[in-house]
Amino acid sequence: MQQENQSLIYLATPYTHNDRAVMQQRYELACEIAGLLILQRHLIFSPIAHSHSIAQIGRVPGDWKTWQPQCEGMLRRCDELWVVQMAGWETSVGIAAEISLAASLGLAISKLDPDTLDCTSWSSGRAIA
């Protein structure tokens, strides 16, 4: 059972790429990481895990412009932003926008290592339990 005061975490991962195979790999890694965090009893919202199937089956483009209103609306409902530092995160237009919005909302922003799942505060470098 989830605790009532548990933070809702928005899990930011890169997605858009010219190669559909890369997008599929990013989706799968986002799902894997989200699943592992859920097993650790974190309350996770992963926009990529949530939207990839909708984009494919519903024929919705996978670009940031299309998904920006959805992502921003969900981020406004979250308590924290965790940025998964997987390949492509530093050049992701969506992640840059999510970080900017989270900062303007005063949300806690953290970096997540995709290999170890170590989470550190974005500004302090302090490990998050």
C-alpha positions as CSV (number, residue, x, y, z in Angstrom):
1,M,0.0,0.0,0.0
2,Q,1.3,3.5,-0.9
3,Q,1.7,6.1,1.8
4,E,-0.6,9.1,1.6
5,N,2.3,11.6,1.8
6,Q,4.4,9.9,-0.9
7,S,5.7,12.2,-3.6
8,L,4.6,11.7,-7.1
9,I,7.7,11.5,-9.3
10,Y,7.8,12.6,-12.9
11,L,10.4,10.4,-14.7
12,A,12.0,12.3,-17.5
13,T,13.6,10.3,-20.3
14,P,14.6,11.2,-23.8
15,Y,12.4,9.8,-26.6
16,T,12.3,11.6,-30.0
17,H,14.9,10.5,-32.5
18,N,15.1,10.1,-36.3
19,D,15.6,6.4,-35.9
20,R,12.4,4.5,-34.8
21,A,14.5,1.7,-33.4
22,V,16.2,4.2,-31.0
23,M,12.8,5.5,-29.9
24,Q,11.7,1.9,-29.2
25,Q,14.8,1.3,-27.2
26,R,14.3,4.5,-25.2
27,Y,10.7,3.5,-24.5
28,E,11.7,0.0,-23.3
29,L,14.4,1.5,-21.0
30,A,11.9,4.0,-19.6
31,C,9.6,1.1,-18.8
32,E,12.3,-0.9,-17.3
33,I,13.5,1.9,-15.0
34,A,9.9,2.9,-14.1
35,G,9.2,-0.7,-13.2
36,L,12.3,-1.0,-11.0
37,L,11.4,2.2,-9.2
38,I,7.8,1.1,-8.7
39,L,9.2,-2.2,-7.1
40,Q,11.1,0.1,-4.7
41,R,7.8,1.6,-3.8
42,H,8.2,4.9,-5.5
43,L,5.1,6.5,-7.0
44,I,6.2,7.1,-10.6
45,F,4.7,8.7,-13.7
46,S,6.7,8.0,-16.8
47,P,5.4,10.1,-19.8
48,I,7.2,7.9,-22.2
49,A,5.9,4.7,-20.8
50,H,2.4,6.2,-20.8
51,S,2.5,7.8,-24.2
52,H,4.5,5.5,-26.5
53,S,1.7,3.1,-27.1
54,I,-0.8,5.9,-27.5
55,A,1.5,7.5,-30.1
56,Q,1.9,4.3,-32.0
57,I,-1.6,2.9,-31.9
58,G,-3.4,6.3,-32.0
59,R,-1.1,7.5,-34.8
60,V,-0.1,10.6,-32.7
61,P,3.3,12.1,-33.6
62,G,6.1,11.5,-31.1
63,D,7.5,14.9,-31.1
64,W,7.7,17.4,-28.2
65,K,5.4,20.0,-29.8
66,T,2.6,17.4,-29.9
67,W,3.1,16.1,-26.4
68,Q,4.1,19.3,-24.6
69,P,0.6,20.1,-23.3
70,Q,0.2,16.6,-21.9
71,C,3.7,16.5,-20.3
72,E,3.4,20.0,-18.8
73,G,0.0,19.2,-17.4
74,M,1.2,16.1,-15.7
75,L,4.4,17.7,-14.5
76,R,2.3,20.4,-12.8
77,R,0.6,17.6,-10.8
78,C,3.8,15.9,-9.7
79,D,6.0,16.7,-6.7
80,E,9.4,15.9,-8.1
81,L,11.2,15.6,-11.4
82,W,13.8,12.8,-11.8
83,V,15.9,13.1,-15.0
84,V,17.2,9.7,-16.1
85,Q,20.7,10.4,-17.4
86,M,20.5,7.9,-20.3
87,A,21.9,8.5,-23.8
88,G,20.3,11.5,-25.3
89,W,19.1,13.3,-22.2
90,E,21.4,16.2,-22.6
91,T,20.1,17.1,-26.1
92,S,16.5,16.4,-25.4
93,V,14.2,19.4,-26.1
94,G,11.5,17.9,-23.9
95,I,13.7,17.3,-20.9
96,A,15.1,20.8,-21.1
97,A,11.6,22.2,-21.1
98,E,10.6,19.8,-18.2
99,I,13.6,20.9,-16.1
100,S,12.7,24.6,-16.8
101,L,9.1,24.1,-15.8
102,A,9.9,22.1,-12.8
103,A,12.3,24.8,-11.6
104,S,9.7,27.5,-12.1
105,L,7.2,25.4,-10.1
106,G,9.8,25.0,-7.3
107,L,9.8,21.2,-7.7
108,A,12.7,19.1,-6.4
109,I,14.8,18.1,-9.4
110,S,17.1,15.1,-9.2
111,K,19.4,13.1,-11.5
112,L,18.9,9.3,-11.8
113,D,21.7,7.0,-12.9
114,P,20.1,4.5,-15.3
115,D,22.5,1.7,-14.4
116,T,22.6,1.9,-10.6
117,L,19.3,3.8,-10.0
118,D,21.3,6.2,-7.7
119,C,19.3,9.4,-7.4
120,T,21.0,12.7,-6.5
121,S,19.7,16.2,-6.0
122,W,20.3,18.2,-9.2
123,S,21.9,21.1,-7.4
124,S,23.5,19.6,-4.3
125,G,24.8,16.3,-5.6
126,R,23.2,14.8,-2.4
127,A,22.0,11.2,-2.6
128,I,18.2,10.8,-2.4
129,A,16.8,7.9,-0.3
